[in-house]
């Protein structure tokens, strides 16, 4: 749920690939400025995890810059299983058409589908897809 709230608050997309996504978004509703957040899959202690690198901005983009001295890495989900479709992120345009990754024109991305698989007991995998409409990119307002 936390990841979907952050994705929904995206103000800009820096890069969009199948298994990593770098955005500018508000990590917490109380944040004065957006942060640069990179979601990605990594190996940790022999298991796959969903992680996020969070770098606060000095001001909102485009005037602010990431303050790399305050970068922190957060583990979002332990025991991540590779999703059945092989990718964490699927990008959709305004007509709900799939935009192939890596996305060259990130301005056309209106929603993001997050596909997660979680190892429950080492053998059982629970899969889940969540579709997030980026609040700042709605075209029906």
MIDOSE-1310 file (N, C-alpha, C; in nm, 2 decimals, decimal comma, always signed):
residues 141
xxxx	+0,08/-0,12/+0,00/+0,00/+0,00/+0,00/+0,09/+0,13/+0,00; +0,20/+0,12/+0,07/+0,29/+0,24/+0,08/+0,34/+0,27/-0,06; +0,38/+0,17/-0,13/+0,44/+0,18/-0,26/+0,34/+0,25/-0,36; +0,21/+0,20/-0,35/+0,11/+0,25/-0,44/+0,08/+0,40/-0,41
xxxx	+0,08/+0,44/-0,28/+0,06/+0,58/-0,24/+0,18/+0,67/-0,30; +0,30/+0,62/-0,29/+0,41/+0,69/-0,34/+0,40/+0,70/-0,49; +0,37/+0,59/-0,56/+0,36/+0,60/-0,71/+0,25/+0,69/-0,75; +0,14/+0,69/-0,68/+0,03/+0,78/-0,71/+0,07/+0,93/-0,70
xxxx	+0,17/+0,96/-0,61/+0,21/+1,10/-0,59/+0,32/+1,14/-0,69; +0,36/+1,06/-0,78/+0,47/+1,09/-0,87/+0,45/+1,22/-0,94; +0,55/+1,30/-0,94/+0,55/+1,43/-1,01/+0,63/+1,43/-1,14; +0,72/+1,33/-1,15/+0,80/+1,31/-1,27/+0,86/+1,17/-1,27
xxxx	+0,89/+1,12/-1,39/+0,95/+0,99/-1,41/+1,09/+1,02/-1,48; +1,19/+0,98/-1,41/+1,33/+0,99/-1,47/+1,36/+0,87/-1,56; +1,33/+0,75/-1,52/+1,36/+0,64/-1,60/+1,26/+0,53/-1,56; +1,22/+0,45/-1,67/+1,11/+0,35/-1,65/+1,16/+0,23/-1,73
xxxx	+1,19/+0,12/-1,65/+1,23/+0,00/-1,71/+1,15/-0,12/-1,65; +1,17/-0,24/-1,71/+1,09/-0,35/-1,66/+1,10/-0,38/-1,51; +1,23/-0,37/-1,46/+1,25/-0,41/-1,32/+1,31/-0,30/-1,23; +1,31/-0,18/-1,28/+1,35/-0,06/-1,20/+1,28/+0,06/-1,25
xxxx	+1,25/+0,15/-1,16/+1,17/+0,27/-1,19/+1,23/+0,38/-1,10; +1,26/+0,49/-1,16/+1,31/+0,61/-1,09/+1,22/+0,73/-1,11; +1,16/+0,77/-1,00/+1,06/+0,88/-1,00/+1,09/+0,99/-0,90; +1,02/+1,10/-0,92/+1,02/+1,21/-0,82/+0,88/+1,20/-0,76
xxxx	+0,87/+1,18/-0,63/+0,75/+1,17/-0,56/+0,76/+1,20/-0,41; +0,65/+1,21/-0,35/+0,64/+1,24/-0,20/+0,64/+1,11/-0,13; +0,75/+1,08/-0,05/+0,75/+0,96/+0,03/+0,65/+0,96/+0,14; +0,63/+1,08/+0,20/+0,53/+1,10/+0,31/+0,45/+1,22/+0,27
xxxx	+0,32/+1,22/+0,31/+0,23/+1,34/+0,28/+0,28/+1,47/+0,34; +0,36/+1,46/+0,45/+0,41/+1,58/+0,52/+0,53/+1,63/+0,46; +0,59/+1,57/+0,36/+0,72/+1,61/+0,30/+0,69/+1,75/+0,23; +0,79/+1,84/+0,25/+0,78/+1,97/+0,18/+0,82/+1,96/+0,03
xxxx	+0,91/+1,87/+0,01/+0,96/+1,85/-0,13/+0,95/+1,71/-0,17; +0,95/+1,68/-0,30/+0,95/+1,55/-0,35/+1,09/+1,49/-0,33; +1,10/+1,36/-0,33/+1,23/+1,29/-0,32/+1,25/+1,22/-0,45; +1,37/+1,19/-0,49/+1,41/+1,10/-0,60/+1,41/+0,96/-0,54
xxxx	+1,32/+0,88/-0,60/+1,30/+0,74/-0,55/+1,33/+0,64/-0,66; +1,41/+0,55/-0,64/+1,44/+0,44/-0,73/+1,39/+0,31/-0,67; +1,29/+0,24/-0,73/+1,25/+0,11/-0,69/+1,32/+0,01/-0,78; +1,36/-0,10/-0,72/+1,44/-0,20/-0,79/+1,44/-0,34/-0,72
xxxx	+1,47/-0,44/-0,79/+1,49/-0,57/-0,73/+1,64/-0,60/-0,71; +1,67/-0,65/-0,59/+1,81/-0,68/-0,57/+1,82/-0,81/-0,49; +1,94/-0,87/-0,48/+1,97/-0,99/-0,40/+2,02/-0,94/-0,26; +1,96/-1,00/-0,16/+2,00/-0,97/-0,02/+2,00/-1,10/+0,05
xxxx	+2,11/-1,14/+0,10/+2,13/-1,27/+0,18/+2,07/-1,39/+0,10; +2,10/-1,39/-0,03/+2,05/-1,50/-0,11/+1,91/-1,50/-0,15; +1,84/-1,40/-0,12/+1,70/-1,38/-0,16/+1,68/-1,25/-0,24; +1,57/-1,25/-0,32/+1,54/-1,13/-0,39/+1,45/-1,04/-0,30
xxxx	+1,47/-0,91/-0,31/+1,39/-0,82/-0,23/+1,36/-0,70/-0,32; +1,25/-0,64/-0,29/+1,21/-0,51/-0,35/+1,27/-0,40/-0,26; +1,35/-0,32/-0,32/+1,42/-0,21/-0,25/+1,39/-0,08/-0,31; +1,41/+0,03/-0,23/+1,40/+0,17/-0,28/+1,51/+0,25/-0,23
xxxx	+1,58/+0,32/-0,32/+1,68/+0,42/-0,28/+1,60/+0,55/-0,28; +1,61/+0,62/-0,16/+1,54/+0,75/-0,15/+1,64/+0,86/-0,12; +1,63/+0,96/-0,21/+1,72/+1,08/-0,20/+1,63/+1,20/-0,19; +1,63/+1,27/-0,07/+1,56/+1,39/-0,06/+1,61/+1,50/-0,16
xxxx	+1,52/+1,59/-0,20/+1,55/+1,70/-0,29/+1,57/+1,82/-0,21; +1,65/+1,92/-0,26/+1,67/+2,04/-0,20/+1,56/+2,14/-0,22; +1,48/+2,11/-0,33/+1,36/+2,18/-0,36/+1,29/+2,09/-0,46; +1,17/+2,13/-0,50/+1,10/+2,04/-0,60/+1,17/+2,06/-0,74
xxxx	+1,17/+1,95/-0,82/+1,22/+1,96/-0,95/+1,14/+2,07/-1,03; +1,19/+2,14/-1,12/+1,32/+2,12/-1,18/+1,43/+2,21/-1,11; +1,40/+2,29/-1,01/+1,50/+2,38/-0,95/+1,58/+2,30/-0,84; +1,52/+2,21/-0,77/+1,59/+2,13/-0,67/+1,68/+2,03/-0,73
xxxx	+1,78/+1,99/-0,65/+1,87/+1,88/-0,68/+1,87/+1,77/-0,57; +1,90/+1,65/-0,61/+1,90/+1,54/-0,51/+2,02/+1,57/-0,41; +1,99/+1,55/-0,28/+2,09/+1,57/-0,18/+2,15/+1,43/-0,15; +2,25/+1,38/-0,22/+2,30/+1,24/-0,22/+2,35/+1,21/-0,08
xxxx	+2,39/+1,31/+0,00/+2,44/+1,28/+0,13/+2,34/+1,23/+0,23; +2,21/+1,24/+0,19/+2,10/+1,20/+0,27/+2,03/+1,07/+0,21; +2,09/+1,01/+0,12/+2,04/+0,89/+0,05/+2,02/+0,78/+0,15; +1,91/+0,71/+0,15/+1,89/+0,59/+0,23/+1,82/+0,48/+0,14
xxxx	+1,86/+0,36/+0,17/+1,80/+0,24/+0,10/+1,70/+0,17/+0,20; +1,58/+0,15/+0,15/+1,48/+0,09/+0,22/+1,44/-0,05/+0,16; +1,43/-0,15/+0,24/+1,38/-0,28/+0,19/+1,23/-0,28/+0,20; +1,16/-0,29/+0,09/+1,01/-0,28/+0,09/+0,95/-0,42/+0,11
xxxx	+1,00/-0,52/+0,04/+0,94/-0,65/+0,05/+1,05/-0,75/+0,05; +1,05/-0,84/+0,15/+1,15/-0,95/+0,16/+1,09/-1,07/+0,08; +1,17/-1,16/+0,04/+1,13/-1,28/-0,02/+1,05/-1,26/-0,15; +1,10/-1,17/-0,23/+1,03/-1,13/-0,36/+1,05/-1,25/-0,46
xxxx	+0,95/-1,29/-0,52/+0,96/-1,38/-0,63/+0,94/-1,31/-0,76; +1,01/-1,35/-0,86/+1,00/-1,29/-0,99/+0,86/-1,31/-1,04; +0,79/-1,20/-1,08/+0,65/-1,21/-1,12/+0,64/-1,30/-1,25; +0,52/-1,36/-1,27/+0,50/-1,45/-1,38/+0,53/-1,39/-1,51
xxxx	+0,51/-1,26/-1,53/+0,54/-1,19/-1,66/+0,69/-1,15/-1,67; +0,76/-1,17/-1,56/+0,91/-1,14/-1,57/+0,95/-1,00/-1,54; +0,85/-0,91/-1,51/+0,88/-0,77/-1,48/+0,80/-0,72/-1,37; +0,86/-0,63/-1,29/+0,79/-0,56/-1,18/+0,70/-0,46/-1,23
xxxx	+0,74/-0,38/-1,33/+0,66/-0,27/-1,37/+0,61/-0,28/-1,52; +0,49/-0,24/-1,54/+0,43/-0,23/-1,67/+0,37/-0,09/-1,68; +0,40/-0,02/-1,79/+0,36/+0,12/-1,81/+0,25/+0,13/-1,91; +0,15/+0,22/-1,87/+0,03/+0,23/-1,96/+0,02/+0,38/-2,00
xxxx	-0,03/+0,40/-2,12/-0,06/+0,54/-2,17/-0,20/+0,57/-2,14; -0,25/+0,69/-2,18/-0,39/+0,74/-2,15/-0,49/+0,65/-2,20; -0,47/+0,57/-2,31/-0,57/+0,47/-2,36/-0,55/+0,34/-2,31; -0,48/+0,32/-2,20/-0,45/+0,20/-2,13/-0,37/+0,10/-2,22
xxxx	-0,30/+0,15/-2,32/-0,21/+0,07/-2,40/-0,07/+0,05/-2,33; -0,01/-0,06/-2,35/+0,12/-0,08/-2,28/+0,23/-0,01/-2,36; +0,31/+0,06/-2,28/+0,42/+0,13/-2,33/+0,55/+0,05/-2,31; +0,62/+0,01/-2,41/+0,73/-0,08/-2,40/+0,84/-0,01/-2,32
xxxx	+0,91/-0,10/-2,24/+1,02/-0,05/-2,16/+1,15/-0,09/-2,23; +1,26/-0,02/-2,22/+1,26/+0,11/-2,15/+1,18/+0,22/-2,22; +1,12/+0,30/-2,14/+1,03/+0,41/-2,19/+1,12/+0,53/-2,23; +1,11/+0,56/-2,35/+1,19/+0,68/-2,40/+1,12/+0,81/-2,37
xxxx	+0,99/+0,82/-2,39/+0,91/+0,94/-2,36/+0,82/+0,91/-2,24; +0,88/+0,94/-2,12/+0,81/+0,91/-1,99/+0,68/+1,00/-1,97; +0,67/+1,11/-2,05/+0,55/+1,19/-2,03/+0,42/+1,12/-2,08; +0,43/+1,02/-2,16/+0,31/+0,95/-2,20/+0,26/+0,84/-2,10
xxxx	+0,34/+0,82/-2,00/+0,30/+0,72/-1,89/+0,19/+0,78/-1,80; +0,07/+0,73/-1,80/-0,04/+0,78/-1,72/-0,07/+0,69/-1,60; -0,03/+0,56/-1,61/-0,05/+0,47/-1,50/+0,06/+0,36/-1,50; +0,08/+0,30/-1,39/+0,18/+0,20/-1,37/+0,12/+0,07/-1,30
xxxx	+0,15/-0,04/-1,36/+0,10/-0,17/-1,30/+0,23/-0,23/-1,23; +0,21/-0,25/-1,10/+0,32/-0,32/-1,02/+0,28/-0,46/-1,00; +0,37/-0,55/-1,05/+0,34/-0,70/-1,04/+0,44/-0,75/-0,93; +0,39/-0,81/-0,83/+0,47/-0,86/-0,72/+0,44/-1,01/-0,70
xxxx	+0,54/-1,08/-0,67/+0,53/-1,22/-0,63/+0,60/-1,23/-0,50; +0,54/-1,30/-0,40/+0,61/-1,32/-0,27/+0,61/-1,46/-0,23; +0,74/-1,51/-0,20/+0,75/-1,64/-0,15/+0,69/-1,65/-0,01; +0,59/-1,73/+0,01/+0,52/-1,75/+0,14/+0,60/-1,84/+0,23
xxxx	+0,63/-1,96/+0,18/+0,69/-2,06/+0,27/+0,81/-2,13/+0,20; +0,87/-2,06/+0,10/+0,98/-2,12/+0,03/+0,94/-2,19/-0,10; +0,82/-2,24/-0,10/+0,77/-2,31/-0,23/+0,64/-2,24/-0,28; +0,56/-2,18/-0,20/+0,43/-2,12/-0,24/+0,46/-1,98/-0,28
xxxx	+0,41/-1,94/-0,39/+0,42/-1,80/-0,43/+0,29/-1,73/-0,44; +0,27/-1,62/-0,38/+0,15/-1,54/-0,39/+0,17/-1,42/-0,48; +0,10/-1,42/-0,59/+0,12/-1,31/-0,69/+0,01/-1,20/-0,67; +0,05/-1,08/-0,70/-0,04/-0,97/-0,69/-0,01/-0,86/-0,79
xxxx	-0,11/-0,81/-0,86/-0,09/-0,70/-0,95/-0,17/-0,58/-0,90; -0,11/-0,46/-0,90/-0,18/-0,34/-0,86/-0,16/-0,24/-0,97; -0,27/-0,17/-1,01/-0,27/-0,07/-1,11/-0,28/+0,07/-1,04; -0,18/+0,15/-1,06/-0,18/+0,28/-1,00/-0,19/+0,39/-1,11
xxxx	-0,29/+0,48/-1,09/-0,31/+0,59/-1,18/-0,23/+0,71/-1,12; -0,14/+0,76/-1,19/-0,06/+0,87/-1,14/-0,15/+1,00/-1,13; -0,17/+1,04/-1,01/-0,26/+1,15/-0,98/-0,23/+1,28/-1,06; -0,10/+1,31/-1,08/-0,07/+1,44/-1,15/-0,07/+1,42/-1,30
xxxx	-0,11/+1,31/-1,35/-0,12/+1,29/-1,49/-0,26/+1,25/-1,54; -0,36/+1,26/-1,46/-0,49/+1,23/-1,50/-0,53/+1,32/-1,61; -0,61/+1,27/-1,70/-0,66/+1,36/-1,81/-0,81/+1,37/-1,81; -0,87/+1,33/-1,71/-1,02/+1,34/-1,70/-1,07/+1,45/-1,60
x	-0,98/+1,54/-1,57/-1,02/+1,65/-1,47/-1,08/+1,77/-1,54
